[in-house]
Amino acid sequence: MLSLAILATLTVIGVTLVAAMLVIPAVIARMLTDSFARMLWLSTVVGAICGLVGMYLSYFAGVPSGTMIVLVGAALFVIVLAITRGRGLRRSAGLDHHAEPLSVPTA
């Protein structure tokens, strides 16, 4: 029973890492631009950079490469989030028109 639980957990963790590798560069690119064409190119570049840096760091740190690639992507996400101060997340969620508080006219 324990070995089946470990195998199932490893499978889920692998799928989660793959999903993170696909999603994180796209979210970073979306936070930085409104143009879909620029987002495609930027997410490709961000993904390639995360992959290269993650592989390089995993070699010297002695950790699995998939984990390090996702950690590099997460660190880059936090940096972009700090630089944009959350503006990119509001844009990604389509909440720009809700950024200003609504004023209620008084009678």
N, C-alpha and C positions, 0 to 999 in steps of 0.2 A: 504494500500500500504506500509506503514512504517513497519508494523509487518511482511509482507512478505519479505521485504528487510532485516530486522533484522534476520529472520529465515534463509534466504539464506546465509547471511554473516556468521552466526554462523556455518552453515554446511561447508562452505568453510574453515573457520578457523580451524575447527576440522579436516578436511582432510589434511590441511597443517601441523598441528601439528603431525598427524600420519605419514605423509611422512617424516617430519624432524626427528622423533624418529627412523625411519627405515634407513635413509640415513646418518645421522651424525656419528653414530658409525662405519659404513662401511668406510666412508671417512677418519676418524681418523686412523683406522686400516690400510688402504691402504697407508696413508702417512708414517706409521711406518715400513712397511714390503713389500717385493716383493713376498713372498711366499703366494700362495692362501690358503693353509691349515692353516698357521699361521694367515692370515687375517681373516679367518672364526672364529677361536678361539678368537682372540683378539677383533674382533668386538662384539662377544657375551659377553665377559667380560666387555668391555667398555659400552655396552648397559645396562648390569645388574647394573654396578656401577652408571651410570647416573640415572637409574630408582630408585635405592635405595636412593641415595643422594637427588634426586629431590623429592621423596615422603617424606623423612625426613624433608627437608627444607620447603616443602609446608605445612606440618602440623604446623610448628612453625610460618611460615610467614602468614598463613591464605590465601594463594592464590591457584588457581586451580593446581592440581598435573601435568597435562599434560604440562601446560605452564612452570612450574618449571623444569620438566625433560628436556624439550627442551632448556631452558636457561642454565642448568648445562652442557648439551651436547655442546652447543655453546661456553660456557666458556672453556671447555676442548679442543675444536677445536682450539680456539685462543691460548691457552697455547701450544699445540702441534705445531701449525703453527709458533709460536715464537721460540720454541726450535729447530725445524728443519730448520728454516729460509727460508721456501718456497721450500726446496729441494723435499719434499714429494709431493707438488702440481705439480712440473714439472714431477716427476715420474708418478704421477697419470694421467697426460695428455699425457704421452708418448713423452715428449719433451727433454729427457736426451740427445739424440744425437744432439739436436739443442742448447744445453747450450753454447757451444763454438762458438764464431763468425767465420764465414767462411772467409778464407783468399783467396784473389783473386790474382793469379800470375800476376806479371807485366812483360810486354814485353821489 
